[in-house]
């Protein structure tokens, strides 16, 4: 019996996908190698780093940033009233590197407002969000920046990432200028990832931040997709997502406060899209699906 006959259709599909992804990754690496050999002005990248009780992961996160091959950056740390050693750790790094800046908040307001406050202080041409639970590959800034330099009209460049050591392929965004086509389906497909993308600050400055932390990334992403005229995808994993420390999943934390936050953020997103596009069948169906998910989470807390 031929070996191919033993492979299931599902396995063949996965194998074909991985083969195409590996080919795309090699092609993108060739482009990066060519771009790195071209002289270019290195524009500053502002890294927004919200911190709350991250003493066990913060040093690894900061070290991964400081050890970047691309060195023209600033790190704006926002300690959101941590109760552990996080603030002490940041202050220690602050004394070692002048590119690190600190906003020390007396009251916890959540990661959304922490990013908002960091963005106000940012002086870079580009913005990159990193979670203090995670870490990045040494070439992340260099690769994303050089890939963005292919076309000055690129407002956002995003990449693949690692989850528990496995490469996760981010869905591909088409480069159409029509905002509706760019957003339709893609805000929902990308979910709550802000950290695998380099965004022009002039685009990020147009974002409205809300107080609710749970689900905030979905609302922020929706705005970023709308305000970005052209988006590029780099087929290369550069970000390490620490699944066990990240707490933005409604299914993992079905508390009433988290569910209400999620509900509020989806309402913000619905209001934003309705204002920009009016009523649309796709959005109505998508929000119905999210509403069912939220109601299911509520039942976990108060089963009928």
Phi, psi and omega in degrees: 000135179292147180300324181298332181288339181276346182273127180290157177304321180295319179293322177298320180296317179295317180298317179297318180298315181294323178297315178295320180295319178295321177296314179298320181297318178295319179297317180293326178294323176298317178298316180299317180299321178292318182293324182292336180277350179271138177293137180206154175280131181271105180280152183287141175249127177264122180258120181265121186232090174289139183228130172211113178049057183243032186301331184278342183239347190296318182296318178297320179297309182295319179298321180294331178282313183295335181268019180291148175288336176261118192253358180272081181214167170228147178246118179256101181272133176239105176277115187269057179061049178297150179251004177251209184271009184304313182298319179297320179295315180298317180297325177296316178292326180301322180287343183264335187217122184288349179280351180266129179237151185232132168247114184258107184267134181282337183233136179287124180238359179095162186293333180297308179289332176296316177294321178301314181294322178294320181298324179297330181270348186293137180242003183279166174282329180238158180234138175229128177264134176229140174271141185291350175278345191251180175211167186233158177291151184302335183256012186301309182296315181297314183294314180294319181295311181296323178295325178292334183284352176301325186214118183296345181273357175292118177267340182211138173232127180234162188223176174282174182210168177258139174227114184054040177081356180258137179288126177253123183271120177288141178300147182277134176261134175284155186262036179285150179273345180289118186299321183296316179295325182289326183272326189305112177086335189275328175298324182281326180293322183277343173059235191250037180258116172250342194271357181252030184215144175257126187234138175299137183297326180297335175281313181298329181296342181274353184284140173260129180260143178246161185291329186289130182272320182290117181087005183296326182297326179296316180293317179295316179300319179304317179291319180298319178296322182292316185279345179275127180276330181214135186232138180243149179243125176257116182279075180202129180281121185231353185236138177253109181270120180271092187301324188283338179265333181292135187237033183262013181262124181293330180287333180278332184230071185279055174274158184298319181298316180297319180294319179294323175298313179300316180299317180295319181292323176291329175292319176301316181295318179297318178297319181297312182291324178295322179294321184279325188239347187077196181287138179213132185303320181300313182296319180300316180292320180296318180289329175298320179295316179295323179297320178295322178296317180294318179296323178295322178293324178298321182293337177292332180272316181236074180297139182277000000 
